[in-house]
């Protein structure tokens, strides 16, 4: 039962970082997030931010998800706000958000 609770907990925490997107997607947000969640494992100090960035990328890549123009604009705006401060690092299914002002983390030091 705990495994099923994890994606739902991630869903609500991630929603805090994508407010406009969540508001415009409405009930579709839950279904889309639960489709995305099994293929991604957020990690690190900013795991929720990484999850939000990876979910935004997932939605942008999905051609079968018919986003309306307003929804697409909200998604871009929310993702842009997060990307001002963070970069998304991928390692297979694992994703991690790294603050841009910490360049030594990017080169692995």
Helices and strands as residue ranges (DSSP letters): H 2-15, H 19-25, H 28-37, E 41-42, H 47-61, H 69-83, E 86-91, E 94-99, H 103-106
